[in-house]
Amino acid sequence: MGPVTADTAGTVVTGEGQEAAALLEETRETVDPELRRAVEGLPAAMRRVAMYHFGWEHEGGGPAAGGAGKAIRPALVLASAQALGAPAEAVRGAVRAAAAVELAHNFTLLHDDIIDRDVRRRGRPTAWTVFGTPHAILAGDAMMALALRLLADDPHPASARASARLAACVVELCEGQQADCAFEERAHVSLDECLTMAAAKTGALLGCACALGALYAGAGPEEVEAMDAFGREAGLAFQLIDDLIGIWGDPGHTGKPAGADLLARKKSLPVVAALTSGTEAGEELAVLYAGPLKEDDVSRAARAVERAGGRDWAQAHAADRMGRAVQELSRAVPDLAAAGGLLALAEFVTRRTR
């Protein structure tokens, strides 16, 4: 793997990036048919919301050419199975598990958009702003139920363990989201608390995706846990980069206003690192965060985070977490050459700029 950085000036195109992009495209082509079959089985009102959310239909119901997301989590399921030596047929057998993980992820997105009052996702209005909050919540609930049903109906011998693992993961995700919401009501949050929250809110599902791939590859308990740990560490690195993008990302790529996280006064990891830095810039940021931010204050807040060391800390900590992720991976896959696709995906999510 090359160095892990968060270059927010432009998209990184490296050998790993090209390999990851190809893997993500292949995953989308493989998993989307299973995903669409599941979604099309929903009752009409919820199906309409879900089809819009995935970018497959316009608000009025006509077909749309929008993307359904990057497919990082289902790609991790399939790449994990492959890294553990599963033959091509066994990897294809994990497609239903990959679709289940993607449904669970999008359940969280529908609900997160409502909780955070986000009005844009993937470059267009969020589902709750189009269809209303109750309809978006119920569509999300139905998608989570679909995820568990996909696994329950799967004849694969690992499906029951996979279903139990995904259900436990979602409870952990909810715990992380609840902590995130609670932080917004508190004046002071420690960096350790914030890291624990991010590990649950983001790391848990990436770990679960890797563990499901291991289960479907027929791996033993120690290998499954090592893959889960790999995904969790990579997930925390992912969240760190996501938080950087939430401050310095290009609106043309993110589909959200510049500094959207700052405008919402989110206590993201770079922000908390700055607030707890004991620096003059950190104190300036605390004053800004004490009251509602105006759009003119966003650039000031971003500069304060950077001067307080929040940006550098997040980049360095993302690199550290990816180092830990590779160590965990080596417990399950001693010859890392066999995990080339998995490492390429991990490199991609920690070098992305949108």
DRENTIRO-527097 format. One record per residue: x, y, z of N, C-alpha, C in turn. Coordinates in steps of 0.02 Angstrom, whole numbers, always signed. Each point is the difference from the previous one (the first is absolute). Example, Ala and Ser with C-alpha at 12.3 -4.5 7.8 and 13.67 -1.06 7.14 Angstrom:
NODE      nu      nv      nw     cau     cav     caw      cu      cv      cw
NODE    +660    -284    +390     -45     +59      +0     +45     +60      +0
NODE     -18     +53     -36     +42     +59      +3     -39     +55     +37
This chain:
NODE      nu      nv      nw     cau     cav     caw      cu      cv      cw
NODE     +42     -60      +0     -42     +60      +0     +43     +62      +0
NODE     -22     +52     -36     +34     +64      +2     -20     +38     +62
NODE     +27     +61      +7     -17     +40     +59     -73     +18      +2
NODE     -28      +4     +59     -71     +17      +9      -4     +74     +15
NODE     -31     +38     -45      -7     +72     +10     -70     +21     -18
NODE     -18     +60     +20     -65     +29     -17     +12     +61     -43
NODE     +10     -10     -63     +14     +56     -45     -66     +30     -21
NODE     -20     +55     +33     -65     +29     -15      +4     +51     -57
NODE     +54      +0     -36      +6     +46     -56     -27     -30     -64
NODE      +0     -66      -4     -24     -32     -61      -1     -75      +8
NODE     -31     -35     -46      -6     -71      +5     +67     -33     -12
NODE     +19     -47     +42     +62     -36      -8     -11     -57     -49
NODE     +42      -4     -50      -4     -55     -48     +67     -37      +2
NODE      +1     -57     +32     +60     -41      +6     -16     -68     -26
NODE     +51     -45      +1     -13     -68     -21     -53     -32     +43
NODE      +6     +10     +67     -50     -27     +45     -69     +29     -14
NODE      -1     +66     -14     -63     +33     -13     -34     -27     -61
NODE     +39     -14     -52     -29     -28     -61     -26     -70     +12
NODE     +38     -40     +39     -22     -68     +15     -64      +2     +41
NODE      -2     +45     +50     -59      +5     +42     -60     +23     -40
NODE     +10     +48     -45     -55     +24     -41     -29     -56     -43
NODE     +44     -42     -26     -23     -57     -40     -38     -50     +43
NODE     +25     -12     +61     -34     -46     +46     -69     +26     +19
NODE      -4     +65     +13     -64     +30     +19     -50      -4     -57
NODE     +24     +13     -61     -44      -5     -58     -24     -71     -11
NODE     +45     -48      +8     -18     -71      -8     -50     -20     +55
NODE     +12     +24     +61     -46     -15     +55     -69     +28     -14
NODE      -3     +62     -23     -64     +31     -14     -37     -41     -53
NODE     +34     -22     -52     -32     -39     -53     -24     -67     +26
NODE     +37     -29     +48     -16     -66     +27     -56      +3     +52
NODE      +3     +52     +43     -45      +3     +58     -65     +36     -16
NODE      +3     +50     -45     -60     +40     -14     -61     -41     -20
NODE      +7     -51     -43     -60     -39     -17     -33     -32     +61
NODE     +40     -27     +47     -27     -29     +61     -33     +53     +44
NODE     +33     +58      +2     -25     +56     +40     -67     +25     -28
NODE      -3      +7     -66     -62     +25     -31     -57     -49      +8
NODE     +16     -65      -6     -53     -50      +9     -30      +6     +70
NODE     +43     +10     +49     -24      +6     +69     -43     +63      +8
NODE     +24     +56     -25     -36     +64      +8     -65      -1     -38
NODE      -1     -31     -59     -61      -2     -40     -55     -42     +32
NODE     +19     -40     +51     -50     -40     +35     -34     +38     +56
NODE     +20     +62     +13     -31     +40     +52     -70     +24     -21
NODE     -43     +14     +48     -64     +32     -17     +11     +65     -37
NODE     -47     +20     -42     +10     +54     -48     +26     +65     +30
NODE     -29     +22     +56     +19     +65     +28     +73      -1     +24
NODE     +20     -54     +33     +69      -5     +24     +49     -13     -57
NODE     -24     -39     -49     +42     -13     -59     +18     +65     -35
NODE     -48     +44      -6     +10     +64     -34     +55     +41     +34
NODE      -1      +2     +67     +51     +37     +37     +68     -32      -9
NODE      +2     -67      +7     +63     -36      -5     +30      +6     -70
NODE     -41      -6     -51     +26      +6     -69     +28     +69     -12
NODE     -33     +51     +27     +26     +69      -6     +66      +6     +38
NODE      +2     -25     +61     +60      +6     +42     +60     -32     -34
NODE      -9     -58     -31     +55     -34     -34     +18     +32     -66
NODE     -39     +49     -22     +16     +34     -63     -26     -34     -61
NODE     -43     -49      +9     -26     -38     -57     -62     +31     -31
NODE     -34     +43     +37     -60     +33     -25      +0     +73     +20
NODE     -36     +40     -41     -12     +70     +18     -56      +4     +51
NODE     -10     +59     +26     -53     +10     +50     -68     -22     -26
NODE     -12     +12     -65     -64     -18     -28      -6     -73     -19
NODE     +54     -37      +5      -3     -72     -14     +33     -22     -64
NODE     +19     +46     -45     +33     -20     -61     +72     -23     +13
NODE     +28     -42     -44     +68     -25     +10     +51     +57      +0
NODE     +50      -6     +45     +53     +50      +6     +67     -35      -9
NODE     +49     +39     -21     +66     -28     -13     +48     +13     +57
NODE     -26     +24     +57     +43     +15     +57     +31     -62     +30
NODE     +58      +9     +33     +34     -57     +31     -30     -17     +67
NODE      +9     -63     +20     -27     -24     +64     +53      +1     +54
NODE     +53     +39     -10     +54      +2     +49     +61     -37     -25
NODE     +53      +2     +39     +64     -28     -23      +4     -76      +7
NODE     -42     -30     +40      +0     -73     +10     +61     -24     +38
NODE     +26     +41     +45     +60     -18     +38     -13     -60     +44
NODE     -55      +0     +36     -13     -54     +49     -14     -67     -35
NODE     -42      -3     -51      -7     -65     -34     +65     -23     -34
NODE     +41     +48     -23     +64     -18     -29     +46     -32     +53
NODE      -4     +25     +61     +40     -29     +54     -22     -72     +14
NODE     -65     -14      -3     -24     -68     +10     +32     -47     -51
NODE      -5     +19     -63     +25     -44     -53     +76      -5      +0
NODE     +34     +57     +11     +74      +0      +1     +27     -39     +59
NODE     -36      +2     +57     +22     -39     +58      -5     -75     -13
NODE     -54     -20     -31      -8     -71     -17     +55     -22     -47
NODE     +16     +42     -48     +53     -17     -48     +68      -2     +33
NODE     +14     +48     +46     +64      +2     +33     +13     -62     +42
NODE     -54     -30     +25      +7     -61     +41      -1     -64     -42
NODE      +8      +9     -65      +9     -58     -43     -63     -32     -25
NODE     -57     +33      +7     -62     -29     -25      +3      -4     -76
NODE     -21     -56     -29      -2      -5     -73     -52     +48     -28
NODE      +4     +12     -65     -45     +48     -33     -73     -15     +14
NODE     -18     -64      +0     -70     -19     +12     -22     +19     +70
NODE     +45      -9     +49     -16     +18     +69      -6     +75      +8
NODE     +42     +38     -35      -4     +73      +3     -67     +22     -28
NODE     -21     -30     -56     -65     +17     -28     -56     -18     +48
NODE     +11     -53     +40     -50     -20     +49      -9     +50     +56
NODE     +47     +47      +7      -4     +51     +52     -36     +63     -24
NODE     -26      +0     -60     -33     +60     -28     -61     +19     +42
NODE     -38     -49     +23     -59     +17     +40     +21     +33     +66
NODE     +54     -24     +29     +26     +32     +62     +24     +71     -15
NODE     +31      +9     -57     +24     +67     -19     -59     +48      -9
NODE     -54     -25     -31     -60     +42      -9     -32     +16     +68
NODE      +2     -48     +46     -29     +12     +67     +39     +55     +36
NODE     +65      +0      -5     +41     +52     +31     -15     +68     -31
NODE      -9      +2     -65     -15     +63     -33     -69     +26     +20
NODE     -48     -44      +7     -66     +21     +24      +4     +28     +71
NODE     +39     -33     +43      +8     +25     +68     +33     +68      +1
NODE     +49      +9     -42     +35     +65      -5     -49     +55     -21
NODE     -41     -15     -49     -46     +51     -25     -58     +13     +48
NODE     -17     -50     +40     -47     +12     +56     +29     +55     +45
NODE     +64      -5     +16     +31     +51     +44      +2     +68     -34
NODE     +12      +1     -66      +4     +64     -35     -68     +36      +0
NODE     -53     -37     -12     -67     +31      +0     -15     +31     +69
NODE     +17     -36     +52     -13     +25     +68     +48     +56     +19
NODE     +64      -7     -19     +50     +52     +17     -18     +67     -32
NODE     -24      -3     -62     -19     +62     -34     -55     +37     +38
NODE     -45     -38     +28     -55     +31     +39     +27     +28     +66
NODE     +40     -40     +34     +28     +22     +64     +43     +63      -8
NODE     +42      +0     -53     +45     +57     -11     -32     +57     -39
NODE     -62     -11     -23     -36     +49     -41     +38     +17     -64
NODE     +35     -49     -27     +36     +10     -63     -50      +3     -57
NODE     +10     +47     -44     -47     +10     -55     +27     -23     -67
NODE     +64     -21      -2     +30     -24     -63     +37     -65     +12
NODE      -8     -46     -46     +39     -62      -1      +9     -22     -72
NODE     +61     -17     -17     +16     -23     -68     -24     +50     -52
NODE      +6     +64     +19     -12     +53     -49     -73     +18     -12
NODE     -45     -26     +41     -71     +20      -8     -35      +0     +68
NODE     -61     +26      +4     -34      +4     +64      -6     -67     +35
NODE      +9      +0     +66      -6     -62     +39     -73     -24      -1
NODE      -8     -64     +13     -67     -31      -6     -51     +32     +47
NODE     +22     +16     +61     -49     +27     +48     -26     +69     -21
NODE     +43     +39     -37     -23     +66     -23     -48      -7     -58
NODE      +3     -56     -35     -43     -10     -58     -66     -34     +20
NODE      +5     -52     +41     -59     -41     +16     -28     +12     +70
NODE     +38     +37     +41     -21     +11     +69     +35     -47     +48
NODE      +7     +23     +62     +37     -39     +50     -30     -69     +14
NODE     -66      -5     +11     -27     -67     +16     +13     -51     -55
NODE      -8     +21     -63     +10     -47     -55     +73     -22      -5
NODE     +46     +46     +11     +71     -18      -3     +20     -47     +57
NODE     -26     +14     +60     +14     -44     +57     -25     -71     -13
NODE     -61      -5     -24     -30     -66     -12     +35     -37     -56
NODE     +22     +36     -52     +37     -32     -54     +66     -27     +27
NODE     +32     +38     +42     +62     -23     +31     -11     -62     +42
NODE     -52      +1     +41     -16     -58     +41     -11     -62     -44
NODE     -37      +9     -54     -15     -56     -44     +64     -27     -33
NODE     +46     +45     -17     +63     -22     -31     +42     -41     +49
NODE      -1     +19     +65     +37     -40     +49     -32     -69      +8
NODE     -66      -2      -1     -34     -65      +3     +17     -42     -61
NODE      +4     +32     -58     +19     -36     -61     +69     -30      +5
NODE     +46     +38     +31     +69     -24      +7      +2     -66     +39
NODE     -36      -2     +56      -2     -60     +41     -37     -57     -35
NODE     -51     +19     -38     -37     -52     -37     +43     -33     -54
NODE     +41     +41     -34     +45     -28     -51     +44     -54     +30
NODE     +26     +14     +59     +44     -50     +33     -41     -59     +26
NODE     -59     +14     +28     -41     -55     +27     -21     -48     -55
NODE     -12     +25     -61     -21     -42     -56     +58     -32     -37
NODE     +60     +18     +18     +59     -24     -36     +17     -72     +23
NODE      +4     -48     -46     +15     -69     +20     +73     -11     +19
NODE     +43     +50      -7     +71      -9     +16      +7     -19     +74
NODE     +45     -46     +16      +8     -23     +70     +21     +55     +49
NODE     +27     +55     -25     +22     +54     +44     -53     +53     +10
NODE     -58      -7     -32     -48     +55      +0     -28     +16     +69
NODE     -12     -50     +41     -28     +13     +67     +50     +40     +42
NODE     +64     -20      -2     +51     +38     +37      +8     +70     -28
NODE      -6      +6     -65      +5     +66     -32     -57     +44     +21
NODE     -61     -28      +3     -59     +39     +20      +7     +25     +72
NODE     +22     -45     +45      +9     +20     +70     +53     +54      +6
NODE     +53      -6     -39     +54     +49      +3     -23     +68     -25
NODE     -38      +0     -54     -25     +63     -28     -48     +33     +49
NODE     -44     -39     +31     -47     +28     +48     +37     +32     +59
NODE     +50     -34     +26     +39     +28     +56     +37     +63     -22
NODE     +24      +0     -61     +34     +59     -27     -46     +60      -3
NODE     -62     -10     -21     -47     +55      -5     -16     +30     +68
NODE      -5     -42     +51     -10     +25     +68     +60     +45     +19
NODE     +60     -23     -17     +60     +40     +15      +0     +65     -39
NODE     -22      -3     -63      -5     +61     -40     -47     +50     +32
NODE     -57     -25     +24     -48     +45     +32     +29     +31     +63
NODE     +38     -40     +37     +33     +27     +60     +48     +56     -19
NODE     +38     -10     -54     +46     +52     -22     -36     +63     -23
NODE     -56      -9     -36     -39     +57     -22     -30     +37     +59
NODE     -24     -37     +49     -28     +31     +60     +52     +42     +36
NODE     +62     -26      +5     +54     +37     +32     +16     +63     -40
NODE      -1      -6     -66     +13     +58     -43     -51     +55     +12
NODE     -63     -20      +5     -53     +49     +13      +9     +32     +69
NODE     +18     -41     +49      +9     +26     +68     +57     +51      +3
NODE     +52     -11     -40     +57     +45      +0     -20     +71     -22
NODE     -49      +4     -44     -21     +65     -25     -32     +42     +55
NODE     -24     -32     +52     -33     +35     +55     +48     +16     +58
NODE     +63     -23      -7     +49     +10     +53     +51     +52     -20
NODE     +21     +40     +49     +51     +51     -14     +68     -31      -9
NODE     +15     -54     +36     +67     -29      -2      -5     -75     -15
NODE     +40     -21     -48      +5     -71     -19     +74     -17      -5
NODE     +21     -55     +30     +70     -20      -3     +15     -34     -67
NODE     +63      +0     -19     +20     -32     -62     -11     -76      +4
NODE     +13     -29     +58     -11     -72      +8     -74     -18      -9
NODE     -44     +41     +27     -72     -11      -9     -18      +3     -74
NODE     +28     +48     -34     -15      +9     -71     +25     -59     -42
NODE     +59     -24     +17     +28     -58     -36     -42     -62     +12
NODE     -23      -9     +63     -43     -58     +16     -65      +4     -39
NODE     -29     +60      -4     -61      +9     -38     +10     -17     -73
NODE     +54     +25     -30     +13     -12     -71     +13     -73     -14
NODE     +34     -34     +46     +13     -72      -8     -65     -39      -4
NODE     -50     +21     +39     -65     -34      -2     -41     +22     -60
NODE      -2     +65     -13     -44     +26     -52     +24     -19     -70
NODE     +65      -2     -11     +27     -13     -67     +39     -65      -3
NODE     +44     -11     +49     +43     -59      -2     -38     -65      +4
NODE     -54      -1     +39     -36     -63     +11     -25     -32     -65
NODE     -28     +40     -45     -28     -29     -61     +54     -21     -49
NODE     +55     +37      -4     +55     -22     -43     +30     -64     +28
NODE      +5      -5     +66     +24     -62     +30     -47     -57     -14
NODE     -64     +13      +6     -51     -52     -13      +4     -23     -72
NODE      +9     +46     -47      +5     -18     -71     +58     -48     -12
NODE     +57     +15     +30     +59     -43      -8     -11     -68     +34
NODE     -33      +1     +59     -13     -63     +35     -49     -43     -39
NODE     -50     +30     -31     -47     -39     -40     +35     -32     -60
NODE     +45     +36     -30     +39     -29     -55     +40     -60     +24
NODE     +28      +6     +60     +38     -56     +28     -45     -59     +16
NODE     -59     +13     +28     -47     -54     +14     -19     -37     -63
NODE     -14     +36     -53     -21     -31     -63     +58     -35     -36
NODE     +62     +16     +21     +58     -35     -27     +15     -63     +41
NODE     -38     -12     +54     +11     -59     +41     +56      +8     +49
NODE     +18     +62     +18     +56     +13     +46     -18     -20     +71
NODE     +51     -14     +40      -9     -17     +70     -12     +62     +43
NODE     -19     -10     +63     -17     +56     +45     +56     +52      +7
NODE     +62     -22      +6     +55     +48      +8      +9     +43     -62
NODE      -6     -31     -58      +6     +39     -62     -57     +49      -8
NODE     -60     -22     +18     -59     +45      -4     +10     +61     +45
NODE     +24     -12     +60     +11     +56     +46     +55     +46     -24
NODE     +52     -28     -29     +54     +41     -27     -25     +43     -58
NODE     -43     -28     -42     -27     +38     -55     -47     +56     +25
NODE     -38     -16     +52     -42     +51     +30     +43     +57     +27
NODE     +54     -17     +34     +45     +51     +28     +32     +42     -55
NODE     +19     -33     -55     +26     +37     -58     -50     +52     -24
NODE     -62     -22      -9     -51     +46     -26     -14     +56     +48
NODE      +1     -14     +65     -13     +52     +50     +55     +54      -1
NODE     +62     -22      -3     +55     +48      -2      -3     +41     -65
NODE     -12     -34     -55      -6     +36     -64     -60     +46      +2
NODE     -54     -21     +34     -59     +42      +6     +13     +64     +39
NODE     +41      -4     +51     +16     +60     +38     +42     +47     -43
NODE     +46     -28     -39     +38     +42     -47     -47     +32     -50
NODE     -48     -39     -24     -51     +25     -46     -37     +59     +30
NODE     -21      -6     +64     -38     +53     +32     +42     +63      +8
NODE     +64      -8     +16     +45     +57      +6      +3     +39     -65
NODE      +7     -37     -55      +4     +33     -65     -68     +30     -18
NODE     -54     -35     +18     -66     +27     -13     -11     +66     +37
NODE     +25      +4     +61      -6     +61     +39     +41     +57     -31
NODE     +58     -17     -28     +40     +51     -34     -38     +26     -62
NODE     -31     -46     -35     -39     +19     -59     -60     +43     +20
NODE     -29     -14     +58     -56     +39     +25     +18     +73     +13
NODE     +65     +13      +7     +23     +69     +11     +29     +30     -64
NODE     +44     -38     -33     +38     +28     -56     -18     -32     -68
NODE     -51     -42      -2     -18     -32     -63     -28     +48     -51
NODE      +8     -17     -63     -25     +40     -56     -76     -12      -7
NODE     -41     +53      +7     -72     -10      -7     -20     -32     -66
NODE     +39     +13     -52     -15     -30     -65      +6     -75      +0
NODE     +41     -26     +47      +8     -73      +6     -44     -29     +55
NODE      -5     +36     +56     -37     -27     +57     -75      +7      -7
NODE     -23     +48     -40     -71     +14      -6     -28     +37     +59
NODE     +44     +23     +46     -21     +38     +59     +36     +67      +1
NODE     -27     +50     +35     +33     +65      +4     +69      -5     +31
NODE     +44     +46     -18     +67      +1     +30      -5     +10     +75
NODE     +39     -40     +37      +0      +6     +72     -66     -18     +33
NODE     -38     -45     -31     -66     -17     +25      +2     -24     +73
NODE     +50     -39     +18      +5     -25     +68     +12     +56     +50
NODE     +38     +50     -21     +13     +57     +44     -63     +42      +9
NODE     -35     +11     -55     -61     +39      +3     -51     -31     +48
NODE      +1     -67      +2     -45     -37     +46     +30      -7     +69
NODE     +60     +26     +10     +36      -4     +64      +8     -73     +23
NODE     +16     -43     -48     +11     -70     +16     +66      -7     +37
NODE      +0     -43     +50     +62     -14     +37     +35     -60     -33
NODE     +24     +13     -60     +36     -51     -37     +70      -8     +30
NODE     +35     -52     -22     +66     -15     +30     +50     +57      -7
NODE      +9     +30     -59     +47     +57      -4     -20     +58     +44
NODE     -66     +12      +6     -25     +55     +41     +15     -13     +74
NODE     -14     -61     +23     +13     -16     +70     +75      +1     +15
NODE     +40     -23     -47     +73      +4      +9     +21     +73      +8
NODE     -30     +45     -38     +16     +71      +5     -26     +29     +65
NODE     -62     -17     +18     -30     +28     +61     +38     -21     +63
NODE     +30     -59      -2     +36     -26     +59     +75     +10      -4
NODE     +22     +42     -48     +72      +9     -12     +34     +45     +50
NODE     -39     +41     +38     +30     +47     +46     +34     +58     -34
NODE     -16     +13     -63     +31     +53     -38     -46     +61      -4
NODE     +30     +56     -20     -40     +61      -9     -51     -10     -56
NODE     +20     -36     -53     -46     -13     -55     -58     -44     +23
NODE     +15     -48     +45     -52     -42     +27     -51     +40     +41
NODE     +25     +48     +37     -45     +44     +39     -43     +43     -47
NODE     +30     +22     -55     -38     +40     -49     -56     -43     -30
NODE     +16     -63     -14     -51     -45     -27     -55     -12     +50
NODE     +17      -7     +64     -50     -10     +53     -48     +58      +3
NODE     +25     +60      -8     -42     +60      +1     -48      -2     -59
NODE     +25     -18     -59     -43      -5     -59     -53     -53      +9
NODE     +19     -57     +30     -46     -56      +9     -51     +13     +56
NODE     +11     +52     +40     -45     +14     +56     -67     +26     -23
NODE      -4     +27     -60     -62     +26     -26     -10     -22     -72
NODE     -58     +12     -29     -12     -19     -70     +52     +33     -46
NODE     +27     -40     -46     +47     +27     -49     -37     +27     -60
NODE     +23     +57     -24     -25     +26     -63     +47     -24     -55
NODE     -22      +6     -61     +42     -24     -55     +67     +35      -2
NODE      +1     +63     +20     +63     +38      +1     +48     -28     +52
NODE     -26     -34     +51     +43     -27     +53     +32     -66     -19
NODE     -24     -33     -52     +23     -67     -16     +74      +0     -18
NODE     +21     +47     -42     +71      +1     -19     +44     +16     +60
NODE     -24     +43     +45     +38     +14     +61      +7     -62     +43
NODE     -54     -37      +6      +1     -62     +40     +47     -51     -31
NODE      -1      -7     -66     +44     -47     -34     +73     +18     +11
NODE     +16     +64      -4     +69     +22     +12     +20     -13     +73
NODE     -47      +9     +46     +15     -12     +70     +14     -74     +13
NODE     -39     -45     -31     +12     -71      +6     +70     -17     -25
NODE     +18     +29     -57     +66     -15     -28     +56     +27     +43
NODE      -7     +63     +23     +53     +29     +41      +7     -34     +67
NODE     -54     -28     +26      +2     -37     +63     +27     -71      -8
NODE     +14     -20     -62     +30     -66     -12     -50     -55     -14
NODE     -65     +17      -5     -50     -51     -11      +7     -37     -66
NODE     +17     +38     -52      +7     -31     -66     +60     -47      -2
NODE     +57     +23     +24     +60     -43      +0     -10     -61     +44
NODE     -32      +9     +58     -11     -57     +44     -43     -52     -34
NODE     -54     +21     -33     -45     -47     -33     +36     -38     -55
NODE     +41     +34     -39     +36     -34     -54     +49     -50     +28
NODE     +37     +20     +52     +49     -45     +30     -34     -60     +34
NODE     -56     +13     +33     -35     -54     +35     -31     -49     -50
NODE     -22     +25     -57     -27     -44     -52     +55     -47     -24
NODE     +60     +26     -10     +57     -42     -20     +15     -52     +53
NODE      -1     +21     +63     +14     -47     +55     -52     -56      +2
NODE     -63     +18      -7     -53     -50      +1      +6     -49     -58
NODE     +21     +25     -58      +9     -46     -56     +58     -47     +12
NODE     +52     +24     +34     +55     -44     +18     -24     -56     +46
NODE     -42     +18     +48     -29     -51     +44     -44     -48     -38
NODE     -37     +27     -49     -45     -43     -40     +41     -53     -37
NODE     +56     +19     -29     +41     -48     -37     +28     -53     +48
NODE     +18     +19     +60     +23     -49     +49     -54     -51     +16
NODE     -62     +24      +8     -55     -46     +13     -12     -46     -59
NODE      +4     +28     -60     -11     -40     -61     +52     -56      -5
NODE     +61     +15     +19     +54     -50      -7     -12     -60     +46
NODE     -42      +8     +52     -17     -57     +43     -43     -50     -37
NODE     -41     +24     -45     -45     -43     -38     +30     -20     -67
NODE     +39     +45     -30     +30     -12     -66     +75     +15      +6
NODE     +39     -49     +23     +72     +13     +10     +36     +24     -62
NODE     -19     -27     -58     +29     +24     -63     -45     +56     -27
NODE     +19     +62     +15     -42     +57     -19      -9      +8     -75
NODE     +43     -33     -39      -8      +3     -72     -67     -29     -22
NODE     -26     -47     +41     -65     -30     -16     -58     +48     +14
NODE     +15     +54     +36     -52     +48     +19      +6     +65     -38
NODE     +27      -4     -60     +12     +61     -40     -63     +42     -10
NODE     -55     -32     -17     -62     +37     -12     -25     +33     +64
NODE      +4     -36     +55     -22     +27     +64     +43     +61     +21
NODE     +65      -6     -10     +44     +56     +17     -12     +59     -46
NODE     -14     -14     -63     -15     +55     -47     -62     +38     +21
NODE     -51     -36     +24     -61     +33     +24     +15     +42     +61
NODE     +40     -28     +47     +17     +37     +60     +39     +63     -18
NODE     +46      -6     -46     +37     +59     -23     -46     +52     -31
NODE     -48     -25     -38     -47     +46     -34     -41     +41     +49
NODE     -27     -33     +51     -45     +35     +46     +38     +49     +44
NODE     +65      -9      +7     +37     +47     +41     +40     +50     -41
NODE      -9      -1     -65     +30     +51     -43     -52     +38     -40
NODE     -63     -19     +10     -54     +32     -39      -7     +73     +20
NODE     -30     +37     -45     -10     +72     +12     -73     +19      -6
NODE     -45     -49      -3     -71     +16      -7     -42     -58     +24
